Amino acid sequence: MQLQQQQQQQQQQQHQQQHQHQQQQEGQEEEQVGGLVKLVQQQGLQQQQQQQQQREQQQQQLLLLLLLLLLLFGQ
């Protein structure tokens, strides 16, 4: 009788430990996913900024070309 009770207690303890371990793993996975999401968002922002800079540079180059053409043909 006592032996059976001990076995049941051991099984319960093992089950609780497994559950705790699973929760820890899930928590770690959530943290990792959160980190990845942040990284992806940062990369997206950087790309947008780079594209904007490229557009601004292109516009400046076009303006310079137009000015040069005006100067050349204006004379």
C-alpha angles and dihedrals in degrees: 000000000000091000091054091052091051091051091050091050091050091050091050091050092049090049092051091049091051090050092050091049091051091051091051091051092049090050091052091048091052090051091050092049090048090052092050092050090052091050093050091048091050091049090050091052092048091051092051091050092049092049091050091050090050091051092049091049091050091050091050091050091050091050091050091050092050091049091049091049091048091050093048096047095036092069 
